[in-house]
Amino acid sequence: MASLPLFPLGTVLLPGTRLPLHVFEPRYVAMLRDLIDAQEERPPVFGVIAIREGNEVGDGAVRALHDVGCGARLTHVAVLGEQRFFVIAEATDRFRLEEVDSLAATPYTTARVTWLDERDGDVTALASLADRLRAELAAFREVTGVEAEDVPEDARGLSYAVPLVVGLDLADRQHLLESPDTESRLRLGLTLTQRERELASALGGALKPPDSPFDLN
């Protein structure tokens, strides 16, 4: 297990994406400073994990967290003013939350986590599933007229990229994050995209756009 500072959010971060954050709560400013101060010893990585019960802001606002989150590595930090920062982090690897580290003595939550391996599943099925998912995403775009980022070419990256095109709720995004391997994630992504395309067709293409990753902490 590893020790990891946590940044609970009301959204799900998926590997391969970027996360812009406006940081101003004192506890997360402290976390940011700790990450920067220690970057010569270890990478400035924190954990983003979705809130199961509660809210993002306020002491004691978070009552429960999901079991699986995603690492985020700081890449850019800009000072906006006294104790206010704009940061960009790159999503890295998934982790499983084992326990909150009550002995960490940090103003922010620090947890013991296990980093999760990226498994392929049935490798013989990946190419076909990836092709089907790309076609379904293209069909979704055609029905909705949504403009979205280009999706990755590789099967693993593609399996995480569905929310870049399709507006999914937190539960669906969390299910994608928790999928045990690329094969199962591609299959789930295909099911979710088909569902949303059929719903968009029934509604005449009126669906919410993909969520913005910007967060006002």
C-alpha positions in Angstrom: 0.0 0.0 0.0 1.0 3.6 -0.5 0.2 6.8 1.3 -1.7 9.4 -0.9 -3.2 12.8 -0.2 -6.9 12.8 -1.4 -8.9 15.5 -3.1 -12.6 14.3 -3.0 -14.7 15.7 -5.8 -18.3 15.5 -7.0 -17.1 14.0 -10.2 -15.0 11.0 -11.5 -11.5 11.5 -12.9 -10.5 8.9 -15.6 -6.9 8.1 -16.6 -5.7 10.0 -19.7 -7.6 13.1 -19.0 -6.7 16.5 -17.6 -8.2 18.1 -14.5 -8.2 21.9 -14.1 -8.8 23.0 -10.5 -9.3 26.4 -8.8 -7.8 25.7 -5.3 -8.6 28.1 -2.4 -9.8 26.0 0.6 -7.0 26.2 3.2 -6.7 22.4 3.5 -6.2 22.0 -0.2 -3.8 24.9 -0.4 -1.8 23.1 2.3 -1.9 19.9 0.2 -0.7 21.8 -2.8 2.2 23.4 -0.9 3.2 20.0 0.5 3.2 18.4 -3.0 5.3 21.2 -4.4 7.7 21.2 -1.4 8.3 17.4 -1.7 8.5 17.1 -5.5 12.3 16.6 -5.5 11.7 13.5 -3.4 8.6 12.1 -5.0 6.3 13.0 -7.9 3.6 15.6 -7.0 0.7 13.1 -7.2 -2.6 13.3 -5.3 -5.7 11.1 -5.5 -9.0 12.3 -6.9 -11.9 10.2 -5.6 -15.6 10.7 -6.1 -17.8 11.6 -3.2 -20.4 8.9 -2.4 -22.2 11.0 0.3 -21.8 14.6 1.1 -20.4 17.7 -0.6 -17.1 19.0 -1.8 -16.7 22.1 0.4 -16.9 22.7 4.1 -15.5 20.9 7.1 -17.1 17.5 7.5 -19.0 17.8 4.2 -17.7 14.5 2.9 -19.4 11.6 4.6 -18.5 8.7 2.3 -16.2 8.1 -0.7 -16.2 5.6 -3.5 -13.8 2.7 -3.4 -11.8 3.4 -6.5 -10.2 6.7 -7.5 -7.5 8.0 -9.9 -4.1 9.6 -9.3 -3.5 13.1 -10.6 0.0 14.5 -11.2 0.5 18.3 -11.0 1.7 19.7 -14.3 0.9 23.5 -14.0 0.4 25.8 -11.0 -0.5 29.5 -11.4 -1.0 32.0 -8.5 -4.3 33.8 -8.8 -3.9 35.8 -5.6 -3.3 35.4 -1.9 -4.0 31.7 -1.1 -5.8 31.1 -4.5 -4.3 28.9 -7.2 -5.2 27.5 -10.6 -3.7 24.1 -11.2 -3.8 21.6 -14.0 -3.2 17.9 -13.2 -2.8 14.9 -15.5 -4.8 11.8 -14.6 -2.5 8.8 -14.1 -3.4 5.4 -12.6 -6.3 4.0 -10.7 -6.1 3.2 -7.1 -8.3 1.4 -4.5 -9.0 3.2 -1.3 -8.0 0.9 1.6 -8.3 3.2 4.6 -8.1 6.8 5.8 -4.7 7.3 7.5 -5.7 8.7 10.8 -2.1 9.1 11.9 -1.1 11.3 9.0 -1.8 14.5 10.9 -2.5 16.5 7.7 -5.3 19.1 7.4 -6.4 17.3 4.3 -7.4 13.6 4.0 -4.5 11.3 3.6 -5.3 7.6 2.8 -3.6 4.3 2.4 -4.3 3.1 -1.2 -3.4 0.2 -3.5 -2.5 1.1 -7.1 -4.4 -1.0 -9.6 -2.8 -2.8 -12.6 -4.2 -2.1 -16.1 -5.2 -5.5 -17.4 -6.4 -6.2 -21.0 -8.9 -9.0 -20.5 -9.5 -11.0 -23.7 -6.9 -9.5 -26.0 -8.4 -11.2 -29.0 -11.6 -9.2 -28.5 -10.0 -5.7 -28.1 -9.6 -4.7 -31.7 -13.2 -5.6 -32.6 -14.7 -3.9 -29.5 -12.6 -0.8 -30.1 -13.8 -0.5 -33.7 -17.4 -1.0 -32.6 -17.1 1.7 -29.9 -15.5 4.2 -32.3 -18.4 3.6 -34.8 -20.9 4.0 -32.0 -19.3 7.3 -30.8 -19.4 8.6 -34.3 -23.1 7.7 -34.6 -23.8 9.4 -31.3 -22.0 12.6 -32.6 -24.1 12.4 -35.8 -27.4 12.2 -33.9 -26.6 14.8 -31.3 -24.3 17.2 -33.2 -22.1 17.3 -30.2 -18.5 18.6 -30.7 -16.0 16.7 -28.7 -12.3 15.9 -28.4 -10.8 13.3 -30.6 -10.7 9.9 -28.8 -7.4 8.0 -28.4 -6.5 5.4 -31.0 -5.4 2.7 -28.5 -8.0 0.4 -27.0 -7.1 1.2 -23.4 -7.2 4.9 -23.9 -10.4 4.6 -25.9 -12.1 2.6 -23.1 -11.6 5.6 -20.7 -12.6 8.3 -23.3 -16.4 7.7 -23.7 -17.2 10.6 -21.3 -15.3 13.0 -23.5 -18.0 12.5 -26.1 -21.1 11.3 -24.2 -22.5 13.1 -21.2 -22.5 10.5 -18.5 -23.6 10.8 -14.9 -21.3 10.1 -11.9 -22.5 6.5 -11.5 -21.7 5.6 -15.1 -18.3 7.2 -15.0 -17.5 5.4 -11.7 -18.5 2.1 -13.3 -16.1 2.8 -16.1 -13.3 3.6 -13.7 -14.0 0.4 -11.6 -14.1 -1.9 -14.6 -11.4 -4.6 -14.0 -9.9 -4.5 -17.5 -9.9 -2.9 -20.9 -12.2 -5.5 -22.5 -14.9 -5.1 -19.9 -14.6 -1.3 -20.0 -14.9 -1.2 -23.8 -18.0 -3.4 -23.5 -19.5 -1.1 -20.9 -18.6 2.0 -22.9 -20.3 0.5 -25.9 -23.5 -0.2 -23.9 -23.6 3.3 -22.4 -23.0 5.0 -25.8 -25.7 2.9 -27.5 -28.1 3.7 -24.6 -27.4 7.5 -24.9 -27.6 7.4 -28.7 -31.0 5.7 -28.6 -32.2 8.2 -26.0 -30.9 11.1 -28.0 -32.7 9.8 -31.1 -36.0 9.6 -29.1 -35.5 13.1 -27.9 -34.5 14.6 -31.2 -30.9 14.9 -30.3 -31.4 17.0 -27.2 -28.9 15.7 -24.6 -26.6 17.4 -22.2 -23.0 17.9 -23.4 -20.1 16.1 -21.8 -19.3 17.5 -18.4 -16.6 20.2 -18.1 -13.7 19.0 -16.1 -13.2 22.4 -14.5 -13.8 22.4 -10.7 -14.3 25.3 -8.4 -13.0 23.9 -5.1 
